[in-house]
Amino acid sequence: MLAELLLAVVYGLLLLGIHRKVIARIQKRPGPPIWQEVLHILKFSFKTTWVPATASGVLFVGVVIIAIAIWTAALLVVIAGGSLMILFGIYMLHKIVEHGFGLSSGSPYGKFGGVRSVISAASEIPLFVSVSVIALFTGTLMIDEIVAFEGANGPLLLLAPPAAIAMYLVILSKMPFGPFSIVESKELVSGYKTEHFGIWRAGLEVCNGLKTFVLLNAFVLVFIGALPLWLLLLLMLAILVSLSFVCALTPMLSPFDSVTVQMIITGLMLVYAIVVWVMI
Amino acid sequence: MMARKQKMAILALLSGSVCLLAGVLHTIGTFDLVAAGIVLIIAFPAFVLSLFALWMAGEHAGDIPFMGY
């Protein structure tokens, strides 16, 4: 279990590095090395660290601990084959954590990032519908039972492709430099994490590595099924590269457009869920 | 400076040992996944931050903060 946790952090960080590299190559830039995110952690962990005088100290530090803790919990839920609802709850908690990051700092950039994280909660609504369609097909929300269902009936990716697309968009909304990355757009410097530096930022990067690993792992498990470790890691890489292509070729949307696009996707998914419900 | 470093070293050692112990006990079957998971959820963030704090650079009282408009 400890080995899985360390693998998730390191592989998640490498995936984020590959994400940056692929985006750079598509945009005809050399880009950073793929281990850049690991270097980032080392760099930030060696920087001088303090809590800004304008910050709420307890919240400023507490959100970093909570961020790592909730994604550790999410990884354990995936390993244990637990409920998708817990994963969904953790995903929602992450929004509150982003909000906490922004508001605790006392910086206007951080606060705007925190406010935008609330706006971007619209990205969770397609997840609602995606989860409900999975429940309609499989009759369960437990990951191990969904995997068993896929063993008997084939991957959900083929049975319910719109649900997979909705989940894919949910993951896309969490990827850096993507069309929905409004919480950390450049006009806000680094958004909600602007004032978190030194070991606080290094801790946040550990959380980001875990989060990337958990979301991609959950996608493969829920829509493709149980696979050998090497194939799982390879498929996660393939999905990430496809996400990088989308991020490289799509400009960042304005907050209004981001929410509008996600609501349209939710509407389409809702129609699909109703059709599935009527037919099943 | 030394006192703070020592505190962080103790915290890193303690939380790291707890993580390791939970992992080992789960592997040999003494701890079930839920119990080991709860221990890891608490101890792993503490280990990560205390480890980083252990080797962080010098300490200062704070910057001149931006006070807002």
Contacts between the chains, C-beta under 8 A, distances in Angstrom:
chain1	res1	chain2	res2	distance
A	1	B	22	7.6
A	1	B	23	5.4
A	1	B	26	5.1
A	1	B	27	7.5
A	1	B	33	7.1
A	1	B	36	5.9
A	1	B	37	7.5
A	1	B	40	6.9
A	2	B	19	6.1
A	2	B	20	6.7
A	2	B	22	7.3
A	2	B	23	3.1
A	2	B	40	7.3
A	3	B	23	7.4
A	5	B	40	6.7
A	5	B	44	6.6
A	44	B	52	7.9
A	45	B	51	7.8
A	45	B	52	3.9
A	45	B	55	6.6
A	45	B	56	6.6
A	46	B	55	6.5
A	46	B	56	6.5
A	46	B	57	5.8
A	47	B	56	7.0
A	47	B	57	6.1
A	48	B	56	6.8
A	48	B	57	4.7
A	48	B	58	5.8
A	48	B	59	7.1
A	48	B	60	6.3
A	49	B	53	7.2
A	49	B	56	5.2
A	49	B	57	8.0
A	50	B	59	7.4
A	50	B	60	6.4
A	50	B	61	7.5
A	50	B	62	5.3
A	50	B	63	7.6
A	51	B	62	7.7
A	52	B	62	6.9
A	52	B	63	6.8
A	52	B	65	5.2
A	53	B	62	5.2
A	53	B	63	7.6
A	53	B	65	4.2
A	54	B	65	4.4
A	54	B	66	6.8
A	54	B	67	6.6
A	54	B	68	7.5
A	64	B	45	7.6
A	64	B	49	6.7
A	65	B	45	4.4
A	65	B	46	7.3
A	65	B	49	6.7
A	66	B	45	7.8
A	68	B	44	6.6
A	68	B	45	3.9
A	68	B	48	5.9
A	68	B	49	7.9
A	69	B	41	5.1
A	69	B	42	7.2
A	69	B	44	7.4
A	69	B	45	4.9
A	72	B	40	6.0
A	72	B	41	5.1
A	72	B	44	5.2
A	72	B	45	7.2
A	73	B	37	7.1
A	73	B	41	5.0
A	76	B	33	7.1
A	76	B	37	4.2
A	76	B	40	7.0
A	76	B	41	7.3
A	79	B	33	7.5
A	80	B	33	5.2
A	80	B	34	7.8
A	80	B	37	7.4
A	106	B	65	6.9
A	106	B	66	7.6
A	106	B	68	7.4
A	107	B	66	6.2
A	108	B	66	7.8
A	108	B	68	6.5
A	108	B	69	7.4
A	198	B	56	6.4
A	199	B	49	6.1
A	199	B	52	3.9
A	199	B	53	5.5
A	199	B	56	5.6
A	202	B	52	5.1
A	203	B	45	7.3
A	203	B	48	5.8
A	203	B	49	5.4
A	203	B	52	6.8
A	206	B	48	5.5
